[in-house]
Amino acid sequence: MTNKPVAVIDTTVLIHLLRNNLLATQWLATQPTLAMTPISWMEVIYGAPGRNGQARSLTLLHQFDLIYLTPTDQAWAMQNLLTYRLSHGLSITDCLIASVCHRFQIPLYTHNVKDMLPLLGPTLVIQPY
């Protein structure tokens, strides 16, 4: 990826798309090209039921650009996990996904708003539908 991404789509939204959620599908049709992290890619593939589920998941995932984490992203995620794990119950994956949004200062479309707000703040955490 050479251009700055517009926004990142979180695993929660990808799962809604896989389940053919009408609101998710309608929302996605109005969006420019979105990106995702390898973390979300792996979460979706991990949860895919069987070979058919994997194939269906891959068809969806190919629609999105991938933003790979940098060492700086990982250090940011580690610091935020240390800061918010006990007080907010944040997960490793939340911190890693949020790290690329922090680096680019771009929105994260998610339904995991409660967990992402301490990491990115209200201007970058958006519940899409």
C-alpha positions as CSV (number, residue, x, y, z in Angstrom):
1,M,0.0,0.0,0.0
2,T,1.5,3.3,-1.1
3,N,-1.2,5.8,-0.3
4,K,-2.4,6.8,3.1
5,P,-5.5,4.7,3.9
6,V,-8.9,6.4,4.4
7,A,-10.0,4.2,7.3
8,V,-9.6,0.8,8.9
9,I,-12.4,-1.8,9.2
10,D,-12.5,-3.8,12.4
11,T,-13.2,-7.5,12.8
12,T,-16.6,-6.8,14.2
13,V,-17.7,-5.2,10.9
14,L,-16.1,-7.9,8.8
15,I,-18.1,-10.5,10.8
16,H,-21.3,-8.7,10.1
17,L,-20.4,-8.6,6.4
18,L,-19.8,-12.4,6.4
19,R,-23.2,-12.9,8.1
20,N,-24.8,-10.9,5.3
21,N,-26.0,-8.2,7.7
22,L,-28.1,-5.9,5.5
23,L,-27.0,-2.7,7.3
24,A,-23.3,-3.7,7.0
25,T,-23.7,-4.5,3.3
26,Q,-25.5,-1.2,2.6
27,W,-22.9,0.7,4.6
28,L,-20.0,-0.9,2.8
29,A,-21.5,0.0,-0.6
30,T,-21.2,3.7,0.3
31,Q,-17.5,3.5,1.4
32,P,-14.3,4.2,-0.5
33,T,-11.6,1.6,-0.4
34,L,-11.0,0.6,3.3
35,A,-8.1,-1.2,4.9
36,M,-7.7,-3.8,7.6
37,T,-4.9,-5.1,9.7
38,P,-3.5,-8.6,9.4
39,I,-4.8,-9.1,13.0
40,S,-8.4,-8.8,11.7
41,W,-7.5,-11.0,8.7
42,M,-6.3,-13.7,11.0
43,E,-9.3,-13.4,13.4
44,V,-11.7,-13.8,10.5
45,I,-9.8,-16.8,9.1
46,Y,-9.5,-18.4,12.5
47,G,-13.2,-18.2,13.0
48,A,-14.1,-19.5,9.6
49,P,-16.0,-22.9,9.7
50,G,-14.3,-25.4,7.4
51,R,-12.9,-25.0,3.9
52,N,-16.1,-23.4,2.5
53,G,-16.0,-20.8,5.3
54,Q,-12.4,-20.0,4.7
55,A,-13.1,-19.6,1.0
56,R,-16.0,-17.3,1.7
57,S,-13.9,-15.3,4.2
58,L,-11.1,-14.9,1.7
59,T,-13.5,-13.6,-0.9
60,L,-14.6,-10.9,1.5
61,L,-11.1,-10.1,2.8
62,H,-9.7,-9.6,-0.7
63,Q,-11.8,-6.5,-1.0
64,F,-9.7,-4.6,1.6
65,D,-6.1,-3.3,1.6
66,L,-3.8,-4.6,4.3
67,I,-1.9,-2.3,6.6
68,Y,1.0,-4.1,8.2
69,L,2.1,-3.2,11.6
70,T,5.5,-1.6,12.1
71,P,7.8,-2.0,15.1
72,T,6.6,1.4,16.3
73,D,3.0,0.2,16.0
74,Q,3.8,-2.8,18.1
75,A,5.6,-0.7,20.8
76,W,2.6,1.6,20.9
77,A,0.3,-1.4,21.3
78,M,2.5,-2.8,24.1
79,Q,2.4,0.5,26.0
80,N,-1.3,0.8,25.7
81,L,-1.9,-2.8,26.8
82,L,0.2,-2.1,29.9
83,T,-1.8,1.1,30.5
84,Y,-5.3,-0.1,29.9
85,R,-5.4,-3.9,30.4
86,L,-6.2,-3.9,34.1
87,S,-8.4,-0.7,34.1
88,H,-10.4,-1.3,30.9
89,G,-9.9,-5.0,30.1
90,L,-8.4,-4.4,26.7
91,S,-7.2,-7.2,24.6
92,I,-3.9,-7.7,22.7
93,T,-5.7,-7.7,19.4
94,D,-7.6,-4.4,20.2
95,C,-4.3,-2.7,20.9
96,L,-2.6,-4.0,17.8
97,I,-5.6,-3.1,15.5
98,A,-5.8,0.4,17.0
99,S,-2.1,1.0,16.5
100,V,-2.3,1.5,12.8
101,C,-5.1,3.9,13.2
102,H,-3.1,5.8,15.7
103,R,-0.1,5.9,13.3
104,F,-2.1,7.2,10.3
105,Q,-4.6,9.2,12.4
106,I,-7.5,7.6,10.5
107,P,-10.8,6.3,11.7
108,L,-11.5,2.8,12.9
109,Y,-14.9,1.5,11.9
110,T,-16.0,-0.9,14.7
111,H,-18.8,-2.0,16.9
112,N,-16.2,-2.5,19.7
113,V,-16.5,1.2,20.6
114,K,-16.2,0.8,24.3
115,D,-12.8,-0.9,24.1
116,M,-11.4,1.3,21.4
117,L,-12.3,4.7,22.8
118,P,-9.5,4.7,25.4
119,L,-7.0,3.9,22.7
120,L,-8.0,6.3,20.0
121,G,-10.6,8.7,21.3
122,P,-14.0,9.7,20.0
123,T,-12.8,11.3,16.7
124,L,-11.1,8.1,15.4
125,V,-13.6,5.5,16.7
126,I,-16.7,5.3,14.6
127,Q,-19.6,2.9,14.8
128,P,-20.5,2.7,11.2
129,Y,-24.2,1.7,11.2
